[in-house]
Each structure stands twice: as structure tokens, then as C-alpha cells.
Amino acid sequence: MLVIATLFFAWQDALTKHLVQTLPASQIVAVRFFFFALFALVYVGRGTDIKGGIAAAFRSQRPWLQIARGLLLSGEIIMFAYAIQFLGLAEMHTLFACFPLLITALSVPLLGESVGWRRWLAVMVGFIGTLIILRPDSGVFQPAALIALASALMFAVYNVLTRLVSRYDSFETSLLYLGVVGFAGAMLIAPFYWRPLAAAEAVWLLVISTTSIIGHLLLIKSLALAPAVILQPFNYFVLVWAIIIGFLLYGEVLSLTTLLGTGIVVGSGVFIARREYKLAAHSG
């Protein structure tokens, strides 16, 4: 289910790359979050057994953390959509693949977690792989790559805050806040750049919103069937799909140097996930 979810997410990004050539990134994200907020409201109101329904789910023990999560993800997706108009789909995902390494590094100061020397070494090796992908001294470096890395950092912080807030709030509360606050955050920017939609653009926006919802449903179901620490390595399949779709739709071909750097980053991330699984199994 998670592998299929990553396929939907990759198609969603491929369509975003197409749409962002004519539509503002903030408008695309605002429409996506509008439909995601509706999905969250329906899911919590009808699809769960939480007592009190939507009103109860909105009662958070850490509302400011929930608001920060929603604003972070909304801003991150806007930056992702903006950067992808300058970078290839596969290239964007090779840079974004460093976010699990950032999560590991941030979990120490923000969550107070302990990270052993093996995982710190994997993080450092992964960052070397990121530098190989960037090649800042090669003449092919693009400033948009820094936006991609900033987007990955924001997504990492969002994930760390999600871990933190899960100690206090239910999944339904986090889902609701994410949808509603994310939409509100996108609408802080979108009205200033809003433009009328052509019929084809409206259809593609609907397709993007639908793939996002299906992908999240599959993600939610996969997390209900297996622990996140086991599923984490399978998230890298989005990179595989991005490389294939980028080639088929946009004729993108990654250089051997980029593939080498990507392999180092992914290998480091898989090692960290495997190490965390072993530690979780041992403590359990």
C-alpha cells in the first residue's frame, strides 16, 4: 500500500511540475489543501469512532504546535512547487531525499532523542551524498537547488513536530489541524497571485487533489497495518517513480554523478531506518 501511495505522490508532483508553468505555486497548493481539508473533515466526521466527532477532534493539547505543523507543511509544498518548475522531477526528488537524514539530526535537539554514533555517521555520509548531487563547484549548480533543500528541511521539521505532537493528540486531531491550517496558510499568499483557471487547468488541479487524497488514504492504511519504523525505507520508492516518470514525460536523464550521490543518500537513509528498527525491536 505504501509503495502504491508513493506512486500517486510521484504522479502528483509530475502534474504539479506541468501546472506550475502557468499557475502560481501558492494557488495550486491552496486548491490542494482545500480538498485535503474536506477529506480530513469527512474522514474524522464519518470514518472514525472518535467520540464527539469533529468538535472533539479540534480540541488539541498543543494547539500552537498543531498550527506550526500546518503552516510548515503548507509553506514547504509551496516552495517545492516553486522549485520544481526550474528543476527536473527526478532531480528535485534526489535532493529532497535527504529529509530523513535531517529528521534524525533534528530529533536530538527538538525531541531529546538519543542518536548513536552509527546513525550520526550515516547522517554525515548522507550529507556527502547530497553535496555530490549538488556539485556546487561544477558549474551546473542551480540556485533553485537551495530552495529544494530548504523545502526538505521544512518537511523534516514538520515530521519532527508531528512526532512531538503525537505524544499529546490523536491522529484525527493532527489530520484535522493539518488540513484546515494548511489551507489557511496557503490562502495567506494565494489571493495575491490568484488568476482565473482555464478548463484544462481546473481538471488537472482536480486530478492532483484526487491523487493526493488517494495517496494519503493508502499511507494511513499502511501505517495502521505496520509500524512506521518498518515502512520508512519504502518511502524511497517515490524517488524510483520520479526517475521513471521524469524520463517518460519530460525526457529527464540523471547523470552518473547524480545517481551516485542519490545512492549514497538513500543508502544512508535505509541504514538509519534499519538501525532504528533494531533499536525499537530491542527496547520492545
Phi, psi and chi 1 to 4 in degrees:
 res  aa     phi    psi   chi1   chi2   chi3   chi4
   1 MET       -  -40.1  -73.9 -178.1  177.0      -
   2 LEU   -67.5  -39.7 -179.8   57.1      -      -
   3 VAL   -62.3  -41.5  170.4      -      -      -
   4 ILE   -66.2  -37.5  -62.9  172.6      -      -
   5 ALA   -60.5  -42.0      -      -      -      -
   6 THR   -65.2  -30.8   59.9      -      -      -
   7 LEU   -64.9  -43.8  175.9   58.0      -      -
   8 PHE   -62.3  -40.9  -84.1  100.3      -      -
   9 PHE   -65.6  -37.4  -68.0  145.5      -      -
  10 ALA   -66.5  -42.4      -      -      -      -
  11 TRP   -63.2  -38.3  -87.6  112.7      -      -
  12 GLN   -59.9  -43.5  168.1 -171.2  -70.8      -
  13 ASP   -68.8  -35.5  -67.3  -22.4      -      -
  14 ALA   -64.2  -41.7      -      -      -      -
  15 LEU   -69.4  -34.7  -65.3  175.8      -      -
  16 THR   -62.4  -41.3  -62.2      -      -      -
  17 LYS   -59.8  -36.8  179.6  173.4  176.3   60.1
  18 HIS   -69.2  -46.4  169.7   69.9      -      -
  19 LEU   -71.6  -32.8  -86.5 -179.9      -      -
  20 VAL   -69.6  -10.1   81.4      -      -      -
  21 GLN   -70.5  -23.2  -54.3  -59.4  -36.3      -
  22 THR  -124.8  -17.0   56.6      -      -      -
  23 LEU  -117.7  146.9  -75.1  177.3      -      -
  24 PRO   -63.4  142.1  -18.8   30.2      -      -
  25 ALA   -58.8  -39.6      -      -      -      -
  26 SER   -64.5  -34.1   57.7      -      -      -
  27 GLN   -69.0  -41.6 -176.7  174.3   -5.2      -
  28 ILE   -60.7  -45.7  -63.9  171.9      -      -
  29 VAL   -68.2  -37.8  175.2      -      -      -
  30 ALA   -62.1  -42.6      -      -      -      -
  31 VAL   -65.9  -42.7  173.3      -      -      -
  32 ARG   -59.3  -45.3  -81.4 -177.8   51.9 -174.0
  33 PHE   -71.8  -27.6  -96.0  106.5      -      -
  34 PHE   -60.3  -48.4  170.4   76.3      -      -
  35 PHE   -70.4  -34.5  -75.4  103.1      -      -
  36 PHE   -67.6  -37.2 -174.3   78.8      -      -
  37 ALA   -63.3  -41.3      -      -      -      -
  38 LEU   -61.4  -43.6  -71.8  179.8      -      -
  39 PHE   -59.2  -44.4  158.3   68.6      -      -
  40 ALA   -63.5  -41.7      -      -      -      -
  41 LEU   -64.3  -43.4  -71.2  167.3      -      -
  42 VAL   -67.8  -42.9  172.0      -      -      -
  43 TYR   -61.2  -45.6  180.0   86.3      -      -
  44 VAL   -73.3  -38.1  173.6      -      -      -
  45 GLY   -72.7  -31.4      -      -      -      -
  46 ARG  -124.8  -27.6  -68.3 -177.5  146.2 -174.2
  47 GLY   -93.2   -0.5      -      -      -      -
  48 THR  -129.1  169.2   66.6      -      -      -
  49 ASP  -102.9   16.5  -63.0  -34.7      -      -
  50 ILE   -62.8  131.0 -173.7  170.5      -      -
  51 LYS   -72.4  134.4  -66.4 -178.5  179.7  179.6
  52 GLY    90.9   -7.8      -      -      -      -
  53 GLY    61.5 -140.8      -      -      -      -
  54 ILE   -63.0  -43.7  -66.4  173.4      -      -
  55 ALA   -59.5  -42.6      -      -      -      -
  56 ALA   -68.3  -37.5      -      -      -      -
  57 ALA   -66.3  -26.3      -      -      -      -
  58 PHE   -76.6  -10.0  -96.9  120.2      -      -
  59 ARG   -83.6  100.7  -61.5 -169.2 -167.8  103.4
  60 SER  -102.1  143.8  168.0      -      -      -
  61 GLN   -79.5  -18.7  -64.4 -174.4   50.5      -
  62 ARG  -134.6   67.7  -64.8  -67.1 -173.9  -86.5
  63 PRO   -61.4  -35.3   20.5  -32.0      -      -
  64 TRP   -69.2  -33.5  -69.3  110.4      -      -
  65 LEU   -66.5  -39.5  -81.1  179.2      -      -
  66 GLN   -64.3  -41.9  -67.6  -74.6   12.1      -
  67 ILE   -64.5  -42.1  -68.4  171.0      -      -
  68 ALA   -61.2  -40.3      -      -      -      -
  69 ARG   -58.9  -49.6  -76.0  179.5   62.4 -113.5
  70 GLY   -62.3  -43.1      -      -      -      -
  71 LEU   -67.7  -38.5  -66.9  176.8      -      -
  72 LEU   -62.4  -47.8  -96.9  172.9      -      -
  73 LEU   -67.0  -39.7 -171.3   62.0      -      -
  74 SER   -60.6  -48.0  178.5      -      -      -
  75 GLY   -64.7  -37.9      -      -      -      -
  76 GLU   -63.9  -43.1  178.6  -90.5  -43.6      -
  77 ILE   -68.2  -35.3  -62.7  176.4      -      -
  78 ILE   -62.5  -45.4  -69.7  174.8      -      -
  79 MET   -64.8  -39.0  -68.6 -179.5   66.7      -
  80 PHE   -61.0  -48.0 -173.4  100.5      -      -
  81 ALA   -64.6  -35.7      -      -      -      -
  82 TYR   -68.0  -44.8  177.4   77.9      -      -
  83 ALA   -67.8  -32.0      -      -      -      -
  84 ILE   -71.8  -14.2 -154.5  170.9      -      -
  85 GLN   -75.3  -16.5   65.0 -177.3  -51.2      -
  86 PHE  -105.4  -21.8  -55.5  107.0      -      -
  87 LEU  -111.1  157.0  -61.1  171.2      -      -
  88 GLY   -69.9  156.9      -      -      -      -
  89 LEU   -59.4  -48.5  178.4   65.8      -      -
  90 ALA   -66.3  -41.6      -      -      -      -
  91 GLU   -61.2  -41.4 -172.2  178.5   12.1      -
  92 MET   -61.1  -43.3 -177.7   74.1 -173.5      -
  93 HIS   -74.2  -27.9  -84.6  -79.1      -      -
  94 THR   -65.3  -38.0   59.1      -      -      -
  95 LEU   -72.6  -39.8  -68.4  168.7      -      -
  96 PHE   -69.1  -19.2 -161.0   76.6      -      -
  97 ALA   -64.9   -9.8      -      -      -      -
  98 CYS   -80.4   -5.0   71.5      -      -      -
  99 PHE   -62.9  -33.9   83.7   84.9      -      -
 100 PRO   -62.5  -33.1  -23.7   36.1      -      -
 101 LEU   -65.6  -40.1  -51.3  176.9      -      -
 102 LEU   -65.8  -36.5  -65.7  169.4      -      -
 103 ILE   -60.9  -45.0  -68.5  173.8      -      -
 104 THR   -60.5  -44.3  -59.7      -      -      -
 105 ALA   -66.5  -39.3      -      -      -      -
 106 LEU   -77.8  -20.2  -69.6  170.8      -      -
 107 SER   -66.5  -20.6   65.6      -      -      -
 108 VAL   -73.1  -56.9  175.7      -      -      -
 109 PRO   -74.5  -30.3   26.9  -33.9      -      -
 110 LEU   -91.9  -30.0  -64.3 -177.8      -      -
 111 LEU  -113.0  -10.0  -64.3  177.6      -      -
 112 GLY    71.4   21.4      -      -      -      -
 113 GLU   -80.7  157.3  -65.2 -178.4   -3.9      -
 114 SER   -99.0  128.2  175.7      -      -      -
 115 VAL  -117.9  120.0  174.9      -      -      -
 116 GLY   -73.9  172.7      -      -      -      -
 117 TRP   -65.6  -29.9   66.9  -91.0      -      -
 118 ARG   -64.7  -43.9  -65.3  177.5 -178.0   84.2
 119 ARG   -70.8  -36.6  -79.2  178.7  -72.0  167.5
 120 TRP   -62.5  -39.7  -84.5  121.9      -      -
 121 LEU   -63.8  -41.0 -179.2   60.2      -      -
 122 ALA   -63.5  -38.7      -      -      -      -
 123 VAL   -61.8  -45.9  168.4      -      -      -
 124 MET   -64.2  -42.0  -71.1 -173.2  -74.4      -
 125 VAL   -63.0  -40.7  170.6      -      -      -
 126 GLY   -62.5  -38.7      -      -      -      -
 127 PHE   -68.5  -32.0  -73.5  151.8      -      -
 128 ILE   -62.4  -41.0  -68.5  173.3      -      -
 129 GLY   -61.1  -38.4      -      -      -      -
 130 THR   -63.4  -40.4  -58.3      -      -      -
 131 LEU   -64.7  -36.0  -73.0  175.4      -      -
 132 ILE   -64.0  -39.9  -67.7  174.4      -      -
 133 ILE   -64.8  -43.9  -64.2  169.9      -      -
 134 LEU   -69.3  -41.5  -75.8  171.9      -      -
 135 ARG    45.4   62.7  -74.4  171.2  -70.9  166.1
 136 PRO   -62.8  -18.6   20.8  -31.7      -      -
 137 ASP  -106.4   14.3   60.0  -16.9      -      -
 138 SER   -96.2  -12.7   66.2      -      -      -
 139 GLY    90.3   -8.3      -      -      -      -
 140 VAL  -104.6    1.7  -61.9      -      -      -
 141 PHE   -65.3  137.9  172.9   75.1      -      -
 142 GLN  -116.3  135.0  -63.3 -174.2   55.6      -
 143 PRO   -56.2  -28.7  -25.9   34.5      -      -
 144 ALA   -61.3  -22.9      -      -      -      -
 145 ALA   -63.5  -32.4      -      -      -      -
 146 LEU   -67.3  -34.7  -64.6  178.8      -      -
 147 ILE   -65.9  -39.6  -58.5  176.5      -      -
 148 ALA   -61.9  -42.1      -      -      -      -
 149 LEU   -68.4  -37.8  -71.3  178.6      -      -
 150 ALA   -63.2  -38.1      -      -      -      -
 151 SER   -63.5  -41.9  174.8      -      -      -
 152 ALA   -63.7  -39.4      -      -      -      -
 153 LEU   -63.9  -44.3  176.1   59.1      -      -
 154 MET   -62.7  -39.5  -68.3  175.0   68.2      -
 155 PHE   -67.0  -35.4 -170.0   63.3      -      -
 156 ALA   -65.4  -44.3      -      -      -      -
 157 VAL   -62.8  -40.5  175.4      -      -      -
 158 TYR   -58.2  -43.5  157.4   77.8      -      -
 159 ASN   -65.7  -39.3  -86.0  -88.1      -      -
 160 VAL   -65.7  -42.6  172.4      -      -      -
 161 LEU   -64.6  -33.4  -69.1 -176.4      -      -
 162 THR   -64.3  -42.8  -61.8      -      -      -
 163 ARG   -59.9  -43.2  -76.5 -171.1 -169.2  178.1
 164 LEU   -65.3  -46.3 -179.5   58.8      -      -
 165 VAL   -73.2  -21.5   82.1      -      -      -
 166 SER   -67.5  -15.3   66.3      -      -      -
 167 ARG   -72.2  -19.1  -61.2  173.4 -179.2  175.4
 168 TYR  -118.4  -35.3  -52.2   98.9      -      -
 169 ASP  -115.5  158.9  -68.4  -21.6      -      -
 170 SER   -75.9  165.3   67.2      -      -      -
 171 PHE   -59.4  -40.2  167.3   77.4      -      -
 172 GLU   -61.9  -40.4  -70.9   80.8    6.1      -
 173 THR   -64.3  -44.5  -63.8      -      -      -
 174 SER   -63.8  -39.7  -66.5      -      -      -
 175 LEU   -64.4  -44.3 -175.7   70.2      -      -
 176 LEU   -63.3  -48.8  -94.5 -178.1      -      -
 177 TYR   -61.3  -39.6  -91.6   88.5      -      -
 178 LEU   -60.9  -46.9 -178.0   60.4      -      -
 179 GLY   -66.7  -49.4      -      -      -      -
 180 VAL   -71.3  -47.9  174.5      -      -      -
 181 VAL   -68.6  -37.8  175.0      -      -      -
 182 GLY   -60.4  -43.0      -      -      -      -
 183 PHE   -64.4  -43.9  173.0   65.0      -      -
 184 ALA   -62.1  -39.5      -      -      -      -
 185 GLY   -64.5  -43.4      -      -      -      -
 186 ALA   -64.2  -34.5      -      -      -      -
 187 MET   -75.2  -10.4  -72.5  -56.8  -67.3      -
 188 LEU   -69.1  -24.0  -68.5  174.5      -      -
 189 ILE  -111.2  -42.1  -57.2  173.0      -      -
 190 ALA   -54.3  -42.5      -      -      -      -
 191 PRO   -59.1  -26.3  -26.1   35.9      -      -
 192 PHE   -75.0  -17.1  -62.5  101.2      -      -
 193 TYR  -123.0    5.8  -58.9   95.4      -      -
 194 TRP   -62.1  140.2 -159.5  -84.6      -      -
 195 ARG  -140.1  152.7   55.7  171.2  -65.7  -85.1
 196 PRO   -59.2  146.8  -22.1   33.2      -      -
 197 LEU   -94.2  137.1  -66.1  173.9      -      -
 198 ALA   -75.9  160.6      -      -      -      -
 199 ALA   -58.5  -44.0      -      -      -      -
 200 ALA   -64.0  -39.1      -      -      -      -
 201 GLU   -63.9  -40.0  -67.9  170.4  -23.4      -
 202 ALA   -63.2  -39.8      -      -      -      -
 203 VAL   -65.0  -46.0  170.6      -      -      -
 204 TRP   -65.2  -34.9  -73.9  124.7      -      -
 205 LEU   -64.3  -39.2  -83.0  174.2      -      -
 206 LEU   -64.9  -40.1 -177.2   59.3      -      -
 207 VAL   -64.3  -44.4  171.6      -      -      -
 208 ILE   -60.1  -45.4  -72.5  175.8      -      -
 209 SER   -63.3  -39.0  -59.4      -      -      -
 210 THR   -67.2  -45.2  -57.3      -      -      -
 211 THR   -62.8  -35.6   55.4      -      -      -
 212 SER   -63.1  -45.5  176.3      -      -      -
 213 ILE   -65.6  -44.2  -69.5  171.3      -      -
 214 ILE   -62.3  -43.7  -66.0  173.7      -      -
 215 GLY   -59.6  -43.0      -      -      -      -
 216 HIS   -69.3  -35.7  -82.8   90.4      -      -
 217 LEU   -62.0  -43.9  -79.1  171.1      -      -
 218 LEU   -65.4  -39.0  -71.0  167.9      -      -
 219 LEU   -62.6  -46.9  176.1   61.5      -      -
 220 ILE   -59.9  -44.2  -69.5  168.1      -      -
 221 LYS   -66.1  -40.0 -174.1   61.1  177.4  176.7
 222 SER   -64.1  -38.7   67.7      -      -      -
 223 LEU   -69.6  -24.1  -71.9  169.5      -      -
 224 ALA   -76.5  -22.1      -      -      -      -
 225 LEU   -97.9  -21.4  -64.3  172.8      -      -
 226 ALA  -149.3  150.2      -      -      -      -
 227 PRO   -63.4  148.1  -21.0   32.5      -      -
 228 ALA   -60.8  -33.2      -      -      -      -
 229 VAL   -66.2  -27.3   70.4      -      -      -
 230 ILE   -80.5  -36.3  -66.9  177.1      -      -
 231 LEU   -77.5  -24.0  -65.8  174.7      -      -
 232 GLN   -47.9  -48.3  173.2   56.8   33.0      -
 233 PRO   -59.3  -28.4  -23.6   34.9      -      -
 234 PHE   -71.5  -15.1  -67.1   92.9      -      -
 235 ASN   -63.0  -24.0  -76.9  -56.9      -      -
 236 TYR   -69.8  -10.4  -75.0  112.3      -      -
 237 PHE   -61.7  -23.4  -93.5   92.1      -      -
 238 VAL   -60.7  -31.8   72.1      -      -      -
 239 LEU   -68.9  -40.4  179.6   56.5      -      -
 240 VAL   -60.9  -48.6  176.0      -      -      -
 241 TRP   -62.4  -39.9  -57.4  131.3      -      -
 242 ALA   -62.8  -39.9      -      -      -      -
 243 ILE   -64.8  -43.5  -68.1  173.4      -      -
 244 ILE   -67.5  -49.0  -65.3  172.9      -      -
 245 ILE   -66.7  -39.1  -64.6  171.0      -      -
 246 GLY   -60.4  -37.5      -      -      -      -
 247 PHE   -70.4  -44.8  173.7   74.8      -      -
 248 LEU   -69.4  -40.8  -66.6  176.1      -      -
 249 LEU   -90.6  -38.8  -67.0 -172.8      -      -
 250 TYR  -119.1    2.7  -59.3  109.2      -      -
 251 GLY    66.6   26.8      -      -      -      -
 252 GLU   -78.8  135.4  -61.4  171.3    5.6      -
 253 VAL  -132.7  120.6  178.1      -      -      -
 254 LEU   -78.5  143.0  -65.4  177.8      -      -
 255 SER   -71.7  162.5   67.3      -      -      -
 256 LEU   -62.8  -35.5  -69.9  176.8      -      -
 257 THR   -64.0  -43.4  -55.7      -      -      -
 258 THR   -64.2  -41.0  -59.5      -      -      -
 259 LEU   -64.5  -37.3  -71.9  172.8      -      -
 260 LEU   -63.0  -48.9  172.0   63.4      -      -
 261 GLY   -61.1  -40.0      -      -      -      -
 262 THR   -63.6  -42.1  -56.9      -      -      -
 263 GLY   -60.9  -38.6      -      -      -      -
 264 ILE   -66.1  -44.3  -66.4  173.2      -      -
 265 VAL   -63.5  -48.5  171.7      -      -      -
 266 VAL   -64.9  -42.5  172.0      -      -      -
 267 GLY   -59.8  -41.3      -      -      -      -
 268 SER   -64.2  -42.4  -60.4      -      -      -
 269 GLY   -64.6  -41.1      -      -      -      -
 270 VAL   -66.3  -39.1  170.6      -      -      -
 271 PHE   -61.7  -44.2  174.3   84.2      -      -
 272 ILE   -62.7  -44.0  -70.9  173.5      -      -
 273 ALA   -62.5  -41.8      -      -      -      -
 274 ARG   -64.9  -40.7  179.2  174.4  172.8   78.6
 275 ARG   -64.7  -42.5 -176.2   65.7 -175.4  165.2
 276 GLU   -65.0  -35.3  -71.0  178.2  -12.1      -
 277 TYR   -64.4  -44.2  167.7   70.4      -      -
 278 LYS   -62.4  -42.4  -74.3 -175.5  175.5 -179.4
 279 LEU   -65.5  -40.8  -68.4  172.3      -      -
 280 ALA   -65.3  -40.2      -      -      -      -
 281 ALA   -66.1  -38.2      -      -      -      -
 282 HIS   -69.0  -42.0  179.4   71.8      -      -
 283 SER   -70.7  -29.2   62.1      -      -      -
 284 GLY   -74.8      -      -      -      -      -
